[in-house]
């Protein structure tokens, strides 16, 4: 698959030059407006509209970087850290929410003339289980981590903007204006300069290491024994593949190839020398005002087998368990919950899934993180009952999942936000890539077929790496 280049046409160059001048002028005006402010400021500036928001990551150097790019919706990319929230342990959702509230209370919005003020967002995520993101390649991630980027680039349809978050101390620092103008120039260069990805994003492969088919069968036998004994209805088993290469990977090329998949949310979190990125097909939950959206996604088969998937009792059972638990988890929060009676087909490049969209209306005020905590983990990534499945995963999988299959996304000062399940994902660290894939195991699961299913799921990320599966 070839990737489109980002070379600038003369018309686009002129437009971007005008946007550059406007951003520089508006930044100076905004700094005049916030002079003497002791609180943190979030300044909104005009910006050129570019096709790939992740181009901002070129300006991050060794700094933190984040990307949230849902298909057909507003995308945001950020670099640097204006404010960091982290939490450990089982109360991590509440601790992040409390820390965010303290931030919002001291943050002032500073729009540019003629440009609507943008509400800042904290972007980040949670580990699949507390304690599962402390070792390589997850050492920089932890149980929960969210950042308010120093610079944020946002784009949607025909509009783009830049956000700059500054502390009160930084606002009053001597000589700050020239430094900020230099930073802005580097940001605009990163967004507007041509970028042509190398046709082969990955250096030659040295080795691909993962669990053998025999060890996989043995692992699944313990799950089937638990199900036959009545201790579980379903447990999701995941396996890790480590791809060792002869040189570092181009994260922008990987993200570009992941962007070829329609109806997914691309994400990237660059923490501590490692980048966790992916293209998830599964929304965990979205909340805007009192409206809630989620979905049950389960059951997998290769493309071209729609009727076989719809008629599969094993896959329908697996997907039905997910629907039931999501409805039970949301019922205490919602006055209305609607879903289709029969699942539809979610079609991706390599695989098909069963999908049931679910929408609801909240009973009252509710933060999106409360919904995330209630829903995670769904039976699609853990199992039924959840405590039994989580115990098996922690004791038997061997390779900690880190943020794989955890909730990743954003939230704002209104408590609105959007989170995806971190699937079709992997970690880039130096010359290695770590990729994960899971399969839901129920009573009738065949270990060899489940092994092939996880291989299908791994193919999306391997293709993005430029590695032949």
C-alpha positions as CSV (number, residue, x, y, z in Angstrom):
1,X,0.0,0.0,0.0
2,X,1.4,3.4,-0.9
3,X,1.0,6.4,1.3
4,X,0.1,9.9,0.0
5,X,2.9,12.5,0.3
6,X,2.3,15.7,2.1
7,X,4.2,18.0,-0.3
8,X,2.6,21.5,-0.3
9,X,1.0,22.9,-3.4
10,X,1.5,26.7,-4.1
11,X,-2.0,27.5,-3.0
12,X,-1.6,25.5,0.2
13,X,1.8,27.2,0.9
14,X,0.3,30.6,0.6
15,X,-2.6,29.7,2.9
16,X,-0.2,28.2,5.5
17,X,2.0,31.4,5.3
18,X,-1.1,33.5,6.1
19,X,-2.0,31.2,9.0
20,X,1.6,31.4,10.3
21,X,1.4,35.2,10.3
22,X,-2.0,35.2,12.0
23,X,-0.9,32.8,14.7
24,X,2.2,34.9,15.5
25,X,0.2,38.1,15.7
26,X,-2.5,36.5,17.8
27,X,0.0,35.0,20.2
28,X,1.5,38.5,20.9
29,X,-2.0,39.8,21.5
30,X,-2.9,37.0,23.8
31,X,0.3,37.5,25.9
32,X,-0.7,41.1,26.3
33,X,-4.1,39.9,27.5
34,X,-2.7,37.5,30.2
35,X,0.0,39.7,31.5
36,X,-0.2,39.7,35.3
37,X,-2.4,36.6,35.4
38,X,-1.5,34.3,38.2
39,X,-3.6,31.3,37.1
40,X,-2.8,28.9,34.3
41,X,-3.9,30.1,30.8
42,X,-5.0,28.2,27.8
43,X,-4.5,30.4,24.7
44,X,-6.3,29.5,21.5
45,X,-4.6,30.5,18.2
46,X,-5.4,30.1,14.5
47,X,-3.5,27.4,12.7
48,X,-3.0,25.9,9.2
49,X,-5.2,23.0,8.3
50,X,-3.1,19.9,7.5
51,X,-4.2,16.4,6.6
52,X,-2.4,14.6,9.4
53,X,-2.5,16.1,13.0
54,X,0.2,13.7,14.1
55,X,2.7,15.8,12.1
56,X,2.9,17.9,15.3
57,X,4.8,15.0,16.9
58,X,7.8,15.9,14.7
59,X,8.4,18.9,17.0
60,X,8.4,17.0,20.3
61,X,12.0,15.9,20.4
62,X,12.3,13.7,23.5
63,X,9.2,15.3,25.1
64,X,5.8,13.7,25.8
65,X,3.5,13.4,22.9
66,X,-0.2,12.4,22.6
67,X,-2.6,11.8,19.7
68,X,-6.4,11.2,19.6
69,X,-7.8,11.0,16.0
70,X,-11.2,9.3,15.7
71,X,-12.4,8.7,12.1
72,X,-14.5,11.6,10.8
73,X,-14.4,13.5,14.1
74,X,-12.3,16.2,15.8
75,X,-8.7,15.1,16.2
76,X,-6.1,16.5,18.7
77,X,-2.4,16.1,19.0
78,X,-0.3,17.5,21.7
79,X,3.4,17.8,22.7
80,X,5.1,18.8,26.0
81,X,3.5,18.8,29.4
82,X,1.8,21.8,31.0
83,X,0.2,19.6,33.7
84,X,0.5,15.9,34.5
85,X,-1.8,13.7,36.5
86,X,-0.9,10.2,37.5
87,X,-2.5,7.7,39.9
88,X,-1.9,4.2,41.2
89,X,-4.0,1.4,42.6
90,X,-7.7,0.6,42.5
91,X,-8.9,4.1,43.2
92,X,-7.0,5.5,40.2
93,X,-10.2,6.7,38.4
94,X,-11.3,8.9,41.3
95,X,-7.8,10.2,41.9
96,X,-7.5,11.4,38.3
97,X,-10.9,13.0,38.4
98,X,-10.0,14.8,41.7
99,X,-6.7,16.0,40.3
100,X,-8.4,17.3,37.1
101,X,-10.9,19.3,39.1
102,X,-8.2,21.1,40.9
103,X,-6.6,21.9,37.5
104,X,-9.8,23.2,35.9
105,X,-10.4,25.5,38.9
106,X,-7.2,27.4,38.2
107,X,-7.2,27.5,34.4
108,X,-8.4,30.6,32.4
109,X,-9.4,30.4,28.7
110,X,-7.9,33.0,26.4
111,X,-9.5,33.0,22.9
112,X,-8.0,34.9,20.0
113,X,-10.2,37.6,18.4
114,X,-12.5,36.0,15.9
115,X,-11.7,32.5,17.1
116,X,-13.9,30.5,19.5
117,X,-12.2,29.6,22.8
118,X,-11.4,25.8,22.8
119,X,-12.0,23.8,26.0
120,X,-8.7,22.1,26.9
121,X,-8.7,18.3,27.3
122,X,-6.6,15.9,29.4
123,X,-5.5,13.0,27.2
124,X,-4.2,9.7,28.5
125,X,-5.3,6.3,29.7
126,X,-5.3,3.5,32.2
127,X,-3.5,0.2,32.5
128,X,-5.7,-2.9,32.0
129,X,-5.1,-3.8,35.6
130,X,-3.4,-1.9,38.4
131,X,0.3,-2.9,38.6
132,X,0.4,-4.3,35.0
133,X,2.4,-1.3,33.5
134,X,5.5,-1.1,35.6
135,X,8.1,-3.0,33.6
136,X,9.5,-2.9,30.0
137,X,8.1,-1.6,27.7
138,X,5.5,0.1,30.0
139,X,7.8,1.7,32.7
140,X,6.9,5.2,31.7
141,X,3.1,4.6,31.7
142,X,1.9,3.4,35.1
143,X,-1.6,2.6,36.3
144,X,-3.0,5.9,35.0
145,X,-1.5,8.9,33.3
146,X,-3.1,12.0,31.8
147,X,-1.5,15.2,30.4
148,X,-2.6,18.7,29.5
149,X,-0.1,19.3,26.6
150,X,1.9,22.5,26.4
151,X,1.0,22.7,22.7
152,X,-2.2,21.2,21.3
153,X,-3.2,21.1,17.6
154,X,-6.8,20.5,16.9
155,X,-8.6,20.0,13.6
156,X,-12.0,19.1,12.4
157,X,-13.4,19.3,8.9
158,X,-12.4,22.8,7.6
159,X,-11.1,24.3,10.8
160,X,-7.8,24.0,12.7
161,X,-6.3,25.8,15.8
162,X,-3.4,25.7,18.2
163,X,-3.7,25.7,22.0
164,X,-0.9,26.9,24.3
165,X,-1.1,26.1,28.0
166,X,1.0,28.4,30.3
167,X,1.4,28.6,34.0
168,X,1.2,31.9,35.8
169,X,4.8,31.7,36.7
170,X,5.8,31.2,33.1
171,X,3.6,34.1,31.9
172,X,5.5,36.5,34.0
173,X,9.0,35.1,33.3
174,X,11.4,37.6,31.8
175,X,12.3,37.0,28.2
176,X,9.4,34.6,27.7
177,X,8.0,36.2,24.5
178,X,11.0,35.5,22.2
179,X,11.1,31.9,23.5
180,X,7.4,31.4,22.8
181,X,7.7,32.9,19.3
182,X,10.5,30.5,18.6
183,X,8.5,27.5,19.9
184,X,5.5,28.6,17.7
185,X,7.8,28.8,14.7
186,X,9.0,25.3,15.3
187,X,5.4,24.0,15.7
188,X,4.3,25.6,12.5
189,X,7.4,24.2,10.7
190,X,6.5,20.7,11.9
191,X,2.9,21.0,10.7
192,X,3.5,22.7,7.3
193,X,6.8,21.2,6.1
194,X,6.5,18.4,3.5
195,X,6.7,14.9,4.9
196,X,7.2,11.9,2.7
197,X,7.3,8.6,4.5
198,X,9.8,6.0,3.5
199,X,8.1,3.3,1.4
200,X,9.3,0.7,3.9
201,X,8.6,2.1,7.5
202,X,10.4,-0.7,9.2
203,X,14.1,-1.8,9.1
204,X,14.7,-5.5,8.3
205,X,13.4,-7.9,10.9
206,X,15.8,-9.6,13.2
207,X,13.3,-11.8,15.0
208,X,9.7,-12.3,15.9
209,X,9.2,-13.9,19.3
210,X,5.9,-15.1,20.7
211,X,4.2,-18.0,22.4
212,X,4.2,-21.3,20.6
213,X,1.0,-23.0,19.4
214,X,1.6,-25.8,21.9
215,X,2.0,-23.4,24.9
216,X,-1.1,-21.6,23.7
217,X,-3.1,-24.9,23.7
218,X,-1.9,-25.6,27.2
219,X,-2.9,-22.1,28.4
220,X,-6.4,-22.5,26.9
221,X,-6.9,-25.9,28.5
222,X,-6.8,-24.2,31.9
223,X,-9.5,-21.8,30.8
224,X,-11.7,-24.5,29.4
225,X,-11.3,-26.5,32.6
226,X,-12.5,-23.5,34.6
227,X,-15.5,-23.1,32.3
228,X,-16.4,-26.7,32.5
229,X,-16.2,-26.6,36.3
230,X,-18.6,-23.7,36.4
231,X,-16.1,-21.1,37.7
232,X,-16.3,-18.9,34.5
233,X,-18.4,-18.5,31.4
234,X,-15.7,-16.7,29.4
235,X,-12.1,-15.7,29.8
236,X,-10.2,-13.6,27.3
237,X,-6.6,-14.8,26.6
238,X,-4.1,-12.5,25.1
239,X,-0.7,-13.1,23.6
240,X,2.3,-10.9,23.0
241,X,4.5,-10.8,20.0
242,X,7.9,-9.0,20.1
243,X,9.3,-7.9,16.8
244,X,13.0,-7.1,17.0
245,X,14.4,-5.0,14.1
246,X,17.7,-3.8,12.9
247,X,16.9,-0.1,13.7
248,X,14.3,2.2,15.2
249,X,10.8,2.6,13.6
250,X,9.3,5.7,12.1
251,X,6.2,6.3,14.3
252,X,4.7,8.7,11.8
253,X,4.8,6.1,9.1
254,X,3.2,3.5,11.4
255,X,0.4,6.0,12.3
256,X,-0.1,6.9,8.7
257,X,-0.6,3.2,7.8
258,X,-3.0,2.7,10.7
259,X,-4.9,5.7,9.3
260,X,-5.8,3.6,6.2
261,X,-8.3,1.7,8.3
262,X,-11.8,3.3,8.2
263,X,-14.1,3.6,11.3
264,X,-11.3,3.4,13.9
265,X,-9.8,5.7,16.4
266,X,-6.1,6.2,16.0
267,X,-4.2,7.0,19.2
268,X,-0.6,7.5,20.4
269,X,1.0,8.1,23.8
270,X,4.7,8.8,23.8
271,X,6.0,8.5,27.4
272,X,9.5,7.8,28.7
273,X,11.1,6.7,25.5
274,X,8.3,4.4,24.4
275,X,5.3,5.0,22.2
276,X,2.0,3.1,22.6
277,X,-0.1,3.5,19.5
278,X,-2.9,1.8,17.7
279,X,-6.2,2.0,15.7
280,X,-9.0,0.8,17.9
281,X,-12.3,-0.3,16.4
282,X,-14.1,-0.3,19.8
283,X,-15.5,2.6,21.6
284,X,-15.7,2.0,25.4
285,X,-17.9,5.0,26.1
286,X,-18.5,8.6,25.0
287,X,-20.4,11.2,27.0
288,X,-21.5,14.6,25.8
289,X,-24.0,16.3,28.2
290,X,-26.5,13.7,29.2
291,X,-26.0,11.6,26.1
292,X,-24.0,8.3,26.4
293,X,-22.8,6.1,23.6
294,X,-21.0,2.8,23.8
295,X,-21.0,-0.5,21.9
296,X,-20.6,-4.3,22.4
297,X,-17.9,-5.6,20.0
298,X,-17.0,-9.3,20.1
299,X,-16.7,-12.3,17.8
300,X,-14.1,-12.4,15.1
301,X,-13.7,-14.0,11.7
302,X,-11.7,-13.3,8.5
303,X,-13.3,-11.0,5.9
304,X,-15.7,-12.6,3.4
305,X,-17.5,-14.7,6.0
306,X,-20.3,-12.4,7.1
307,X,-23.1,-15.0,7.1
308,X,-20.9,-17.5,8.9
309,X,-20.1,-15.0,11.6
310,X,-23.8,-14.0,12.0
311,X,-24.8,-17.7,12.2
312,X,-22.0,-18.7,14.7
313,X,-23.5,-19.8,18.0
314,X,-20.1,-19.5,19.7
315,X,-19.6,-15.9,18.5
316,X,-23.2,-14.9,19.2
317,X,-22.9,-16.2,22.8
318,X,-19.6,-14.3,23.3
319,X,-21.1,-11.1,21.9
320,X,-24.3,-11.5,24.0
321,X,-22.3,-11.7,27.2
322,X,-20.8,-8.3,26.4
323,X,-24.2,-6.7,25.6
324,X,-25.7,-8.0,28.9
325,X,-22.9,-6.8,31.1
326,X,-22.7,-3.3,29.5
327,X,-26.4,-2.8,30.0
328,X,-26.1,-3.9,33.6
329,X,-23.2,-1.6,34.2
330,X,-24.9,1.5,32.7
331,X,-28.4,0.9,34.2
332,X,-27.6,2.7,37.5
333,X,-26.5,5.8,35.6
334,X,-29.1,6.0,32.8
335,X,-32.8,6.7,32.6
336,X,-33.0,5.4,29.1
337,X,-30.9,2.7,27.3
338,X,-31.5,1.6,23.8
339,X,-29.8,-1.0,21.6
340,X,-30.5,-3.1,18.5
341,X,-31.9,-6.5,19.0
342,X,-29.5,-8.2,16.6
343,X,-25.8,-7.4,16.1
344,X,-24.5,-5.9,12.9
345,X,-21.2,-6.5,11.1
346,X,-18.2,-4.3,11.9
347,X,-16.0,-4.7,8.8
348,X,-12.2,-4.0,9.0
349,X,-9.3,-4.5,6.6
350,X,-8.5,-8.0,7.8
351,X,-11.4,-9.1,10.1
352,X,-15.1,-8.9,10.8
353,X,-16.7,-8.4,14.3
354,X,-20.2,-8.5,15.7
355,X,-21.2,-5.0,16.9
356,X,-24.2,-3.8,18.9
357,X,-24.4,0.0,19.3
358,X,-25.9,1.1,22.7
359,X,-27.1,4.6,23.5
360,X,-28.5,6.1,26.7
361,X,-29.6,9.2,28.6
362,X,-28.1,9.9,32.0
363,X,-30.3,10.3,35.1
364,X,-28.3,13.2,36.4
365,X,-24.8,14.7,36.5
366,X,-22.1,12.2,35.9
367,X,-18.4,12.4,35.0
368,X,-17.3,10.3,32.0
369,X,-14.6,8.7,34.2
370,X,-17.3,7.2,36.4
371,X,-18.7,5.5,33.3
372,X,-15.3,4.3,32.3
373,X,-14.7,2.8,35.7
374,X,-18.1,1.1,35.6
375,X,-17.6,-0.4,32.2
376,X,-13.9,-1.4,32.3
377,X,-13.1,-4.2,31.7
378,X,-15.9,-5.4,29.5
379,X,-16.3,-9.1,28.8
380,X,-14.9,-8.5,25.4
381,X,-11.4,-8.0,26.9
382,X,-11.6,-9.8,30.3
383,X,-14.4,-12.3,30.7
384,X,-17.4,-13.4,32.8
385,X,-17.5,-13.2,35.7
386,X,-15.0,-10.3,35.7
387,X,-13.2,-11.1,39.0
388,X,-12.5,-14.7,38.0
389,X,-11.3,-13.6,34.5
390,X,-9.0,-10.8,35.9
391,X,-7.5,-13.3,38.4
392,X,-6.7,-15.8,35.7
393,X,-5.2,-13.1,33.5
394,X,-3.0,-11.7,36.2
395,X,-1.8,-15.2,37.3
396,X,-1.5,-17.1,34.0
397,X,-0.8,-14.8,31.0
398,X,2.9,-14.3,31.9
399,X,3.3,-11.0,29.9
400,X,1.6,-8.1,31.7
401,X,-0.8,-6.3,29.4
402,X,0.2,-2.8,30.4
403,X,-2.2,-0.4,28.7
404,X,-3.3,-2.9,26.1
405,X,-7.1,-3.4,26.2
406,X,-7.3,-0.6,28.8
407,X,-9.3,2.6,28.4
408,X,-7.6,5.4,26.5
409,X,-9.0,8.8,25.6
410,X,-9.8,12.3,26.8
411,X,-12.0,14.3,29.1
412,X,-12.7,18.0,29.7
413,X,-13.8,20.4,32.5
414,X,-17.5,19.6,31.9
415,X,-16.9,15.9,32.6
416,X,-17.5,15.0,28.9
417,X,-15.1,12.8,27.1
418,X,-14.5,9.8,24.8
419,X,-12.7,6.6,25.5
420,X,-11.7,3.6,23.4
421,X,-10.6,0.2,24.3
422,X,-6.9,0.1,23.4
423,X,-7.0,-2.7,20.8
424,X,-5.0,-3.3,17.5
425,X,-2.2,-1.7,19.3
426,X,1.5,-2.0,20.2
427,X,4.5,-0.3,21.8
428,X,7.5,1.0,19.9
429,X,10.6,1.2,22.0
430,X,14.0,1.6,20.2
431,X,14.4,-1.2,17.7
432,X,11.6,-3.3,19.1
433,X,7.8,-3.4,18.7
434,X,5.5,-5.2,21.2
435,X,2.1,-6.1,19.9
436,X,-0.8,-7.7,21.6
437,X,-3.9,-9.6,20.5
438,X,-6.6,-11.5,22.4
439,X,-9.4,-14.0,21.9
440,X,-12.5,-14.7,24.0
441,X,-12.6,-18.3,25.2
442,X,-15.9,-19.9,25.9
443,X,-17.0,-23.6,26.3
444,X,-16.9,-24.4,22.6
445,X,-13.7,-22.6,21.7
446,X,-11.1,-24.4,19.6
447,X,-7.5,-23.5,20.7
448,X,-6.1,-23.7,17.1
449,X,-8.9,-21.5,15.7
450,X,-8.4,-19.0,18.5
451,X,-4.7,-19.0,17.8
452,X,-5.5,-18.1,14.1
453,X,-7.9,-15.4,15.3
454,X,-5.2,-13.7,17.3
455,X,-2.9,-13.9,14.3
456,X,-5.5,-12.2,12.2
457,X,-5.8,-9.4,14.8
458,X,-2.0,-9.0,14.9
459,X,-1.9,-8.5,11.2
460,X,-3.3,-5.0,11.3
461,X,-0.3,-3.8,13.4
462,X,2.3,-5.9,11.7
463,X,1.1,-4.4,8.4
464,X,1.4,-0.9,9.8
465,X,5.0,-1.7,10.9
466,X,5.7,-2.8,7.3
467,X,6.4,-6.4,8.5
468,X,5.0,-9.3,6.5
469,X,2.9,-11.5,8.9
